[in-house]
Amino acid sequence: MTLRGMYRFAGYGPAILFSLALLLLWELYVRAGQISPSVLPTPISVLQATWNNWDSISVNAMQTLVETVIGLAIATLLGVVLAALLNMSQWIRSALYPLLITSQTIPMLALAPLLLIWLGYGLEPKVIVVVLYCFFPIAVACADGLLGTDPDLLRLMKSMKASRWQTFWLVQLPSALPSFFSGLRIAATYSVTGAIVGEYVGAYQGLGIYMQNMAHSFAIARVFAAILVTTILSLFLFGFVVLIEHIALPWYHRSHSAFAQKIA
């Protein structure tokens, strides 16, 4: 690990210590008899349940991960295309932006059962729910990034008689990438939740239906085990997006690191 990587990891120290303190308080609270372990299992019991039931949990987690990755990929493509359309003209933006906002007022818990009726218990309803959860932050962040392109660069491209496509590809899209990745990080944290909601309504397999079945069986420790795996999947996807961002935008992070050191 490089020195920069060690400093970055050390920056998470307070969050790690605070999380460990909360887990310790949780463990002591239950062991002190303040609440029944059958209602709130201890963190150690959750880890044991995860280990003992890993065969069934891992199969369901893989199903959820497949739905999440497919939905997030479609949402990313849809969000970028929609952002490009919003950037084409003020008329298109005025026509589509209210619809984009309206799409987020539809409660997913009401829409998911309808998707189940229309499309059945297969993969499609869960993927659609993930897309609906994820495409909005990507589209809005990317659209704002495109609008925030340096006007001097746009005037330079216009003076060089560049086409609209050349201006978009060479200037606007690169300048919008930091905003795009900000939206993608938010979407990555939503994506697993979207898949869980879709599965909870109705599915053959997945962490959502697994949690529902375990809750009906009063196997609370297994429910928490599934929640733990869900959290790990969300953190993994978030970290993967951050890694891609650092690879794609090294210049952006170098400049921000230098700025942070200058004001520190």
Phi and psi in degrees as GROMACS dihedral restraints (atoms count N, CA, C in turn):
[ dihedral_restraints ]
;  ai    aj    ak    al  type     phi  dphi    fc
    3     4     5     6     1   -72.7    20    10
    4     5     6     7     1   165.5    20    10
    6     7     8     9     1   -61.5    20    10
    7     8     9    10     1   -39.6    20    10
    9    10    11    12     1   -63.1    20    10
   10    11    12    13     1   -40.7    20    10
   12    13    14    15     1   -65.3    20    10
   13    14    15    16     1   -36.7    20    10
   15    16    17    18     1   -65.8    20    10
   16    17    18    19     1   -40.8    20    10
   18    19    20    21     1   -64.3    20    10
   19    20    21    22     1   -40.5    20    10
   21    22    23    24     1   -64.8    20    10
   22    23    24    25     1   -41.4    20    10
   24    25    26    27     1   -65.9    20    10
   25    26    27    28     1   -38.9    20    10
   27    28    29    30     1   -63.2    20    10
   28    29    30    31     1   -26.3    20    10
   30    31    32    33     1   -64.8    20    10
   31    32    33    34     1   -21.1    20    10
   33    34    35    36     1   -87.9    20    10
   34    35    36    37     1    -0.2    20    10
   36    37    38    39     1   -55.0    20    10
   37    38    39    40     1   -50.1    20    10
   39    40    41    42     1   -58.4    20    10
   40    41    42    43     1   -40.9    20    10
   42    43    44    45     1   -65.5    20    10
   43    44    45    46     1   -39.8    20    10
   45    46    47    48     1   -66.0    20    10
   46    47    48    49     1   -45.1    20    10
   48    49    50    51     1   -63.7    20    10
   49    50    51    52     1   -41.1    20    10
   51    52    53    54     1   -64.7    20    10
   52    53    54    55     1   -40.9    20    10
   54    55    56    57     1   -64.1    20    10
   55    56    57    58     1   -43.2    20    10
   57    58    59    60     1   -63.3    20    10
   58    59    60    61     1   -38.0    20    10
   60    61    62    63     1   -63.9    20    10
   61    62    63    64     1   -41.7    20    10
   63    64    65    66     1   -63.2    20    10
   64    65    66    67     1   -42.8    20    10
   66    67    68    69     1   -63.5    20    10
   67    68    69    70     1   -39.3    20    10
   69    70    71    72     1   -64.9    20    10
   70    71    72    73     1   -43.4    20    10
   72    73    74    75     1   -63.0    20    10
   73    74    75    76     1   -39.8    20    10
   75    76    77    78     1   -59.6    20    10
   76    77    78    79     1   -47.9    20    10
   78    79    80    81     1   -60.7    20    10
   79    80    81    82     1   -47.4    20    10
   81    82    83    84     1   -67.3    20    10
   82    83    84    85     1   -36.5    20    10
   84    85    86    87     1   -62.3    20    10
   85    86    87    88     1   -43.9    20    10
   87    88    89    90     1   -72.1    20    10
   88    89    90    91     1   -42.6    20    10
   90    91    92    93     1   -65.8    20    10
   91    92    93    94     1   -25.8    20    10
   93    94    95    96     1   -76.2    20    10
   94    95    96    97     1    -2.3    20    10
   96    97    98    99     1    82.6    20    10
   97    98    99   100     1    17.4    20    10
   99   100   101   102     1   -74.5    20    10
  100   101   102   103     1   -19.5    20    10
  102   103   104   105     1  -154.3    20    10
  103   104   105   106     1   149.3    20    10
  105   106   107   108     1   -70.1    20    10
  106   107   108   109     1   135.2    20    10
  108   109   110   111     1   -61.5    20    10
  109   110   111   112     1   -21.5    20    10
  111   112   113   114     1   -73.6    20    10
  112   113   114   115     1   -20.2    20    10
  114   115   116   117     1   -93.9    20    10
  115   116   117   118     1   -45.0    20    10
  117   118   119   120     1  -132.8    20    10
  118   119   120   121     1    96.2    20    10
  120   121   122   123     1   -68.0    20    10
  121   122   123   124     1   154.8    20    10
  123   124   125   126     1   -74.1    20    10
  124   125   126   127     1   160.0    20    10
  126   127   128   129     1   -56.1    20    10
  127   128   129   130     1   -37.2    20    10
  129   130   131   132     1   -65.6    20    10
  130   131   132   133     1   -39.7    20    10
  132   133   134   135     1   -64.5    20    10
  133   134   135   136     1   -36.0    20    10
  135   136   137   138     1   -65.1    20    10
  136   137   138   139     1   -43.3    20    10
  138   139   140   141     1   -63.6    20    10
  139   140   141   142     1   -40.9    20    10
  141   142   143   144     1   -63.9    20    10
  142   143   144   145     1   -42.0    20    10
  144   145   146   147     1   -64.6    20    10
  145   146   147   148     1   -37.3    20    10
  147   148   149   150     1   -63.5    20    10
  148   149   150   151     1   -45.0    20    10
  150   151   152   153     1   -66.3    20    10
  151   152   153   154     1   -46.0    20    10
  153   154   155   156     1   -70.3    20    10
  154   155   156   157     1   -25.2    20    10
  156   157   158   159     1  -115.6    20    10
  157   158   159   160     1    25.4    20    10
  159   160   161   162     1   -64.4    20    10
  160   161   162   163     1   -32.2    20    10
  162   163   164   165     1   -59.5    20    10
  163   164   165   166     1   -48.5    20    10
  165   166   167   168     1   -75.2    20    10
  166   167   168   169     1   -37.0    20    10
  168   169   170   171     1   -66.3    20    10
  169   170   171   172     1   -41.9    20    10
  171   172   173   174     1   -65.0    20    10
  172   173   174   175     1   -37.3    20    10
  174   175   176   177     1   -63.7    20    10
  175   176   177   178     1   -45.6    20    10
  177   178   179   180     1   -67.8    20    10
  178   179   180   181     1   -36.6    20    10
  180   181   182   183     1   -64.9    20    10
  181   182   183   184     1   -38.0    20    10
  183   184   185   186     1   -64.5    20    10
  184   185   186   187     1   -38.9    20    10
  186   187   188   189     1   -62.7    20    10
  187   188   189   190     1   -44.9    20    10
  189   190   191   192     1   -63.2    20    10
  190   191   192   193     1   -39.6    20    10
  192   193   194   195     1   -64.5    20    10
  193   194   195   196     1   -40.4    20    10
  195   196   197   198     1   -61.5    20    10
  196   197   198   199     1   -47.6    20    10
  198   199   200   201     1   -60.8    20    10
  199   200   201   202     1   -40.4    20    10
  201   202   203   204     1   -66.3    20    10
  202   203   204   205     1   -47.4    20    10
  204   205   206   207     1   -65.0    20    10
  205   206   207   208     1   -43.7    20    10
  207   208   209   210     1   -63.5    20    10
  208   209   210   211     1   -46.3    20    10
  210   211   212   213     1   -63.9    20    10
  211   212   213   214     1   -40.8    20    10
  213   214   215   216     1   -66.9    20    10
  214   215   216   217     1   -38.5    20    10
  216   217   218   219     1   -64.0    20    10
  217   218   219   220     1   -44.2    20    10
  219   220   221   222     1   -65.7    20    10
  220   221   222   223     1   -41.0    20    10
  222   223   224   225     1   -63.3    20    10
  223   224   225   226     1   -37.6    20    10
  225   226   227   228     1   -64.2    20    10
  226   227   228   229     1   -47.5    20    10
  228   229   230   231     1   -62.2    20    10
  229   230   231   232     1   -46.3    20    10
  231   232   233   234     1   -63.5    20    10
  232   233   234   235     1   -40.8    20    10
  234   235   236   237     1   -65.5    20    10
  235   236   237   238     1   -41.7    20    10
  237   238   239   240     1   -67.5    20    10
  238   239   240   241     1   -43.1    20    10
  240   241   242   243     1   -62.7    20    10
  241   242   243   244     1   -42.7    20    10
  243   244   245   246     1   -65.6    20    10
  244   245   246   247     1   -39.4    20    10
  246   247   248   249     1   -63.6    20    10
  247   248   249   250     1   -39.5    20    10
  249   250   251   252     1   -64.9    20    10
  250   251   252   253     1   -37.8    20    10
  252   253   254   255     1   -65.9    20    10
  253   254   255   256     1   -41.7    20    10
  255   256   257   258     1   -63.1    20    10
  256   257   258   259     1   -27.0    20    10
  258   259   260   261     1   -84.2    20    10
  259   260   261   262     1   -13.7    20    10
  261   262   263   264     1   -67.6    20    10
  262   263   264   265     1   -42.5    20    10
  264   265   266   267     1  -159.3    20    10
  265   266   267   268     1   158.0    20    10
  267   268   269   270     1   -66.7    20    10
  268   269   270   271     1   -31.9    20    10
  270   271   272   273     1   -64.7    20    10
  271   272   273   274     1   -46.0    20    10
  273   274   275   276     1   -63.2    20    10
  274   275   276   277     1   -40.7    20    10
  276   277   278   279     1   -62.5    20    10
  277   278   279   280     1   -43.3    20    10
  279   280   281   282     1   -65.6    20    10
  280   281   282   283     1   -30.6    20    10
  282   283   284   285     1   -80.1    20    10
  283   284   285   286     1   -38.2    20    10
  285   286   287   288     1   -95.0    20    10
  286   287   288   289     1   -31.9    20    10
  288   289   290   291     1   -61.0    20    10
  289   290   291   292     1   -43.6    20    10
  291   292   293   294     1   -60.2    20    10
  292   293   294   295     1   -36.7    20    10
  294   295   296   297     1   -66.3    20    10
  295   296   297   298     1   -36.9    20    10
  297   298   299   300     1   -62.3    20    10
  298   299   300   301     1   -43.2    20    10
  300   301   302   303     1   -66.6    20    10
  301   302   303   304     1   -42.3    20    10
  303   304   305   306     1   -61.8    20    10
  304   305   306   307     1   -34.0    20    10
  306   307   308   309     1   -60.8    20    10
  307   308   309   310     1   -25.1    20    10
  309   310   311   312     1   -87.2    20    10
  310   311   312   313     1    -4.9    20    10
  312   313   314   315     1   -87.9    20    10
  313   314   315   316     1    -9.6    20    10
  315   316   317   318     1   -79.9    20    10
  316   317   318   319     1   120.1    20    10
  318   319   320   321     1   -69.3    20    10
  319   320   321   322     1   127.7    20    10
  321   322   323   324     1   -64.2    20    10
  322   323   324   325     1   -33.2    20    10
  324   325   326   327     1   -66.2    20    10
  325   326   327   328     1   -22.5    20    10
  327   328   329   330     1   -86.2    20    10
  328   329   330   331     1   -33.5    20    10
  330   331   332   333     1   -79.5    20    10
  331   332   333   334     1   -34.6    20    10
  333   334   335   336     1   -58.2    20    10
  334   335   336   337     1   -43.7    20    10
  336   337   338   339     1   -62.5    20    10
  337   338   339   340     1   -33.5    20    10
  339   340   341   342     1   -67.0    20    10
  340   341   342   343     1   -41.1    20    10
  342   343   344   345     1   -62.4    20    10
  343   344   345   346     1   -35.6    20    10
  345   346   347   348     1   -64.2    20    10
  346   347   348   349     1   -41.2    20    10
  348   349   350   351     1   -66.9    20    10
  349   350   351   352     1   -41.7    20    10
  351   352   353   354     1   -75.2    20    10
  352   353   354   355     1   -37.9    20    10
  354   355   356   357     1  -116.8    20    10
  355   356   357   358     1    -7.8    20    10
  357   358   359   360     1    87.9    20    10
  358   359   360   361     1  -165.9    20    10
  360   361   362   363     1   -94.7    20    10
  361   362   363   364     1    10.8    20    10
  363   364   365   366     1   -77.6    20    10
  364   365   366   367     1  -157.9    20    10
  366   367   368   369     1   -74.7    20    10
  367   368   369   370     1   -33.0    20    10
  369   370   371   372     1   -59.0    20    10
  370   371   372   373     1   -47.0    20    10
  372   373   374   375     1   -60.8    20    10
  373   374   375   376     1   -37.7    20    10
  375   376   377   378     1   -68.5    20    10
  376   377   378   379     1   -40.3    20    10
  378   379   380   381     1   -63.8    20    10
  379   380   381   382     1   -41.1    20    10
  381   382   383   384     1   -64.0    20    10
  382   383   384   385     1   -41.0    20    10
  384   385   386   387     1   -62.7    20    10
  385   386   387   388     1   -42.3    20    10
  387   388   389   390     1   -61.3    20    10
  388   389   390   391     1   -43.2    20    10
  390   391   392   393     1   -60.8    20    10
  391   392   393   394     1   -44.7    20    10
  393   394   395   396     1   -66.0    20    10
  394   395   396   397     1   -32.4    20    10
  396   397   398   399     1   -70.0    20    10
  397   398   399   400     1   -35.9    20    10
  399   400   401   402     1  -101.1    20    10
  400   401   402   403     1   -28.8    20    10
  402   403   404   405     1   -71.0    20    10
  403   404   405   406     1   -27.4    20    10
  405   406   407   408     1   -63.8    20    10
  406   407   408   409     1   -53.0    20    10
  408   409   410   411     1   -62.6    20    10
  409   410   411   412     1   -32.4    20    10
  411   412   413   414     1   -67.7    20    10
  412   413   414   415     1   -47.2    20    10
  414   415   416   417     1   -64.2    20    10
  415   416   417   418     1   -45.6    20    10
  417   418   419   420     1   -66.7    20    10
  418   419   420   421     1   -45.0    20    10
  420   421   422   423     1   -64.6    20    10
  421   422   423   424     1   -42.7    20    10
  423   424   425   426     1   -67.7    20    10
  424   425   426   427     1   -40.4    20    10
  426   427   428   429     1   -63.5    20    10
  427   428   429   430     1   -41.9    20    10
  429   430   431   432     1   -65.1    20    10
  430   431   432   433     1   -37.5    20    10
  432   433   434   435     1   -64.9    20    10
  433   434   435   436     1   -39.6    20    10
  435   436   437   438     1   -65.8    20    10
  436   437   438   439     1   -39.7    20    10
  438   439   440   441     1   -68.3    20    10
  439   440   441   442     1   -25.6    20    10
  441   442   443   444     1   -87.5    20    10
  442   443   444   445     1    12.2    20    10
  444   445   446   447     1   -61.0    20    10
  445   446   447   448     1   140.9    20    10
  447   448   449   450     1   -56.8    20    10
  448   449   450   451     1   120.0    20    10
  450   451   452   453     1   -59.7    20    10
  451   452   453   454     1   -30.7    20    10
  453   454   455   456     1   -64.3    20    10
  454   455   456   457     1   -38.4    20    10
  456   457   458   459     1   -66.8    20    10
  457   458   459   460     1   -38.3    20    10
  459   460   461   462     1   -65.2    20    10
  460   461   462   463     1   -40.9    20    10
  462   463   464   465     1   -66.1    20    10
  463   464   465   466     1   -35.3    20    10
  465   466   467   468     1   -64.0    20    10
  466   467   468   469     1   -45.3    20    10
  468   469   470   471     1   -64.4    20    10
  469   470   471   472     1   -37.0    20    10
  471   472   473   474     1   -66.6    20    10
  472   473   474   475     1   -39.1    20    10
  474   475   476   477     1   -66.6    20    10
  475   476   477   478     1   -26.1    20    10
  477   478   479   480     1   -88.6    20    10
  478   479   480   481     1     7.4    20    10
  480   481   482   483     1    57.6    20    10
  481   482   483   484     1    38.3    20    10
  483   484   485   486     1   -74.2    20    10
  484   485   486   487     1   147.8    20    10
  486   487   488   489     1   -74.7    20    10
  487   488   489   490     1   167.4    20    10
  489   490   491   492     1   -61.1    20    10
  490   491   492   493     1   -39.5    20    10
  492   493   494   495     1   -65.2    20    10
  493   494   495   496     1   -42.4    20    10
  495   496   497   498     1   -63.7    20    10
  496   497   498   499     1   -40.8    20    10
  498   499   500   501     1   -63.9    20    10
  499   500   501   502     1   -42.3    20    10
  501   502   503   504     1   -64.5    20    10
  502   503   504   505     1   -47.2    20    10
  504   505   506   507     1   -73.4    20    10
  505   506   507   508     1   -38.6    20    10
  507   508   509   510     1   -92.8    20    10
  508   509   510   511     1   -24.5    20    10
  510   511   512   513     1  -121.5    20    10
  511   512   513   514     1   -56.4    20    10
  513   514   515   516     1   -69.0    20    10
  514   515   516   517     1   -46.5    20    10
  516   517   518   519     1   -63.6    20    10
  517   518   519   520     1   -47.3    20    10
  519   520   521   522     1   -59.6    20    10
  520   521   522   523     1   -38.6    20    10
  522   523   524   525     1   -70.6    20    10
  523   524   525   526     1   -22.3    20    10
  525   526   527   528     1   -88.5    20    10
  526   527   528   529     1    -9.2    20    10
  528   529   530   531     1   -59.8    20    10
  529   530   531   532     1   -42.5    20    10
  531   532   533   534     1   -58.4    20    10
  532   533   534   535     1   -42.3    20    10
  534   535   536   537     1   -66.5    20    10
  535   536   537   538     1   -40.0    20    10
  537   538   539   540     1   -58.3    20    10
  538   539   540   541     1   -45.1    20    10
  540   541   542   543     1   -69.9    20    10
  541   542   543   544     1   -29.6    20    10
  543   544   545   546     1   -62.0    20    10
  544   545   546   547     1   -45.5    20    10
  546   547   548   549     1   -65.7    20    10
  547   548   549   550     1   -36.5    20    10
  549   550   551   552     1   -68.4    20    10
  550   551   552   553     1   -35.2    20    10
  552   553   554   555     1   -63.4    20    10
  553   554   555   556     1   -42.1    20    10
  555   556   557   558     1   -63.9    20    10
  556   557   558   559     1   -44.5    20    10
  558   559   560   561     1   -62.8    20    10
  559   560   561   562     1   -36.7    20    10
  561   562   563   564     1   -62.3    20    10
  562   563   564   565     1   -35.9    20    10
  564   565   566   567     1   -73.9    20    10
  565   566   567   568     1   -26.7    20    10
  567   568   569   570     1   -79.8    20    10
  568   569   570   571     1   -26.3    20    10
  570   571   572   573     1   -62.0    20    10
  571   572   573   574     1   -46.6    20    10
  573   574   575   576     1   -65.3    20    10
  574   575   576   577     1   -38.8    20    10
  576   577   578   579     1   -59.7    20    10
  577   578   579   580     1   -41.3    20    10
  579   580   581   582     1   -60.2    20    10
  580   581   582   583     1   -44.0    20    10
  582   583   584   585     1   -64.1    20    10
  583   584   585   586     1   -40.1    20    10
  585   586   587   588     1   -62.7    20    10
  586   587   588   589     1   -43.2    20    10
  588   589   590   591     1   -61.6    20    10
  589   590   591   592     1   -45.1    20    10
  591   592   593   594     1   -61.2    20    10
  592   593   594   595     1   -40.1    20    10
  594   595   596   597     1   -72.8    20    10
  595   596   597   598     1   -34.2    20    10
  597   598   599   600     1   -64.3    20    10
  598   599   600   601     1   -33.1    20    10
  600   601   602   603     1   -69.8    20    10
  601   602   603   604     1   -38.9    20    10
  603   604   605   606     1   175.9    20    10
  604   605   606   607     1   123.9    20    10
  606   607   608   609     1  -163.9    20    10
  607   608   609   610     1   162.2    20    10
  609   610   611   612     1   -87.8    20    10
  610   611   612   613     1   -29.2    20    10
  612   613   614   615     1  -154.6    20    10
  613   614   615   616     1   152.7    20    10
  615   616   617   618     1   135.4    20    10
  616   617   618   619     1   162.4    20    10
  618   619   620   621     1   -65.1    20    10
  619   620   621   622     1   -31.7    20    10
  621   622   623   624     1   -62.7    20    10
  622   623   624   625     1   -50.4    20    10
  624   625   626   627     1   -70.2    20    10
  625   626   627   628     1   -30.3    20    10
  627   628   629   630     1   -63.9    20    10
  628   629   630   631     1   -46.2    20    10
  630   631   632   633     1   -62.3    20    10
  631   632   633   634     1   -40.0    20    10
  633   634   635   636     1   -63.7    20    10
  634   635   636   637     1   -45.5    20    10
  636   637   638   639     1   -63.8    20    10
  637   638   639   640     1   -41.9    20    10
  639   640   641   642     1   -67.4    20    10
  640   641   642   643     1   -36.2    20    10
  642   643   644   645     1   -65.4    20    10
  643   644   645   646     1   -40.2    20    10
  645   646   647   648     1   -66.6    20    10
  646   647   648   649     1   -26.7    20    10
  648   649   650   651     1   -90.3    20    10
  649   650   651   652     1     2.8    20    10
  651   652   653   654     1    59.3    20    10
  652   653   654   655     1    28.6    20    10
  654   655   656   657     1   -92.3    20    10
  655   656   657   658     1    73.8    20    10
  657   658   659   660     1   -65.0    20    10
  658   659   660   661     1   -35.4    20    10
  660   661   662   663     1   -62.1    20    10
  661   662   663   664     1   -36.3    20    10
  663   664   665   666     1   -71.2    20    10
  664   665   666   667     1   -32.9    20    10
  666   667   668   669     1   -61.7    20    10
  667   668   669   670     1   -45.8    20    10
  669   670   671   672     1   -65.7    20    10
  670   671   672   673     1   -33.0    20    10
  672   673   674   675     1   -62.9    20    10
  673   674   675   676     1   -42.2    20    10
  675   676   677   678     1   -66.3    20    10
  676   677   678   679     1   -37.7    20    10
  678   679   680   681     1   -63.2    20    10
  679   680   681   682     1   -40.2    20    10
  681   682   683   684     1   -60.6    20    10
  682   683   684   685     1   -45.8    20    10
  684   685   686   687     1   -65.6    20    10
  685   686   687   688     1   -37.9    20    10
  687   688   689   690     1   -60.5    20    10
  688   689   690   691     1   -43.3    20    10
  690   691   692   693     1   -62.4    20    10
  691   692   693   694     1   -42.7    20    10
  693   694   695   696     1   -63.4    20    10
  694   695   696   697     1   -41.3    20    10
  696   697   698   699     1   -62.4    20    10
  697   698   699   700     1   -43.0    20    10
  699   700   701   702     1   -63.2    20    10
  700   701   702   703     1   -43.6    20    10
  702   703   704   705     1   -65.8    20    10
  703   704   705   706     1   -36.2    20    10
  705   706   707   708     1   -63.9    20    10
  706   707   708   709     1   -46.0    20    10
  708   709   710   711     1   -65.4    20    10
  709   710   711   712     1   -40.4    20    10
  711   712   713   714     1   -61.3    20    10
  712   713   714   715     1   -45.6    20    10
  714   715   716   717     1   -64.6    20    10
  715   716   717   718     1   -35.6    20    10
  717   718   719   720     1   -65.1    20    10
  718   719   720   721     1   -41.5    20    10
  720   721   722   723     1   -64.1    20    10
  721   722   723   724     1   -42.9    20    10
  723   724   725   726     1   -61.2    20    10
  724   725   726   727     1   -40.4    20    10
  726   727   728   729     1   -62.8    20    10
  727   728   729   730     1   -45.7    20    10
  729   730   731   732     1   -62.1    20    10
  730   731   732   733     1   -39.1    20    10
  732   733   734   735     1   -61.9    20    10
  733   734   735   736     1   -43.1    20    10
  735   736   737   738     1   -66.5    20    10
  736   737   738   739     1   -33.6    20    10
  738   739   740   741     1   -72.8    20    10
  739   740   741   742     1   -40.4    20    10
  741   742   743   744     1   -78.4    20    10
  742   743   744   745     1   -29.0    20    10
  744   745   746   747     1  -126.1    20    10
  745   746   747   748     1    57.7    20    10
  747   748   749   750     1   -63.8    20    10
  748   749   750   751     1   -35.7    20    10
  750   751   752   753     1   -63.8    20    10
  751   752   753   754     1   -36.8    20    10
  753   754   755   756     1   -67.5    20    10
  754   755   756   757     1   -44.1    20    10
  756   757   758   759     1   -74.7    20    10
  757   758   759   760     1   -31.1    20    10
  759   760   761   762     1   -64.6    20    10
  760   761   762   763     1   -42.9    20    10
  762   763   764   765     1   -66.5    20    10
  763   764   765   766     1   -38.2    20    10
  765   766   767   768     1   -71.7    20    10
  766   767   768   769     1   -35.4    20    10
  768   769   770   771     1   -65.0    20    10
  769   770   771   772     1   -41.4    20    10
  771   772   773   774     1   -64.8    20    10
  772   773   774   775     1   -39.1    20    10
  774   775   776   777     1   -65.9    20    10
  775   776   777   778     1   -40.9    20    10
  777   778   779   780     1   -64.7    20    10
  778   779   780   781     1   -40.7    20    10
  780   781   782   783     1   -67.4    20    10
  781   782   783   784     1   -32.6    20    10
  783   784   785   786     1   -69.3    20    10
  784   785   786   787     1   -37.4    20    10
  786   787   788   789     1   -90.4    20    10
  787   788   789   790     1    -8.9    20    10
